[in-house]
């Protein structure tokens, strides 16, 4: 005896459900790509920032730091 709707209705519903899930996943993925947060541009450290980091890390002495800082300040005044 056959079902009232026919033997292939179950397969048709399964395929339609799978296609709806695939299409929904594609839309969801596209929206995630469109609305993902943009990375903020990182600022380039100034020469003084680099100098301060080197001094803090112990790569240069206090005398070298003071001399280089004075030269950087002289260069800023030349502008």
Secondary structure in CASP SS format (residue, H / E / C, confidence):
PFRMAT SS
TARGET T0000
AUTHOR 0000-0000-0000
METHOD secondary structure of the structure
MODEL  1
X C 1.00
X C 1.00
X C 1.00
X C 1.00
X C 1.00
X C 1.00
X C 1.00
X C 1.00
X H 1.00
X H 1.00
X H 1.00
X H 1.00
X H 1.00
X H 1.00
X H 1.00
X H 1.00
X H 1.00
X H 1.00
X H 1.00
X H 1.00
X H 1.00
X H 1.00
X H 1.00
X H 1.00
X H 1.00
X H 1.00
X H 1.00
X H 1.00
X H 1.00
X H 1.00
X H 1.00
X H 1.00
X H 1.00
X H 1.00
X C 1.00
X C 1.00
X C 1.00
X C 1.00
X C 1.00
X C 1.00
X C 1.00
X C 1.00
X C 1.00
X C 1.00
X C 1.00
X C 1.00
X H 1.00
X H 1.00
X H 1.00
X H 1.00
X H 1.00
X H 1.00
X H 1.00
X H 1.00
X H 1.00
X H 1.00
X C 1.00
X C 1.00
X C 1.00
X C 1.00
X C 1.00
X H 1.00
X H 1.00
X H 1.00
X H 1.00
X H 1.00
X H 1.00
X H 1.00
X H 1.00
X H 1.00
X H 1.00
X H 1.00
X H 1.00
X H 1.00
X H 1.00
X H 1.00
X H 1.00
X C 1.00
X C 1.00
END
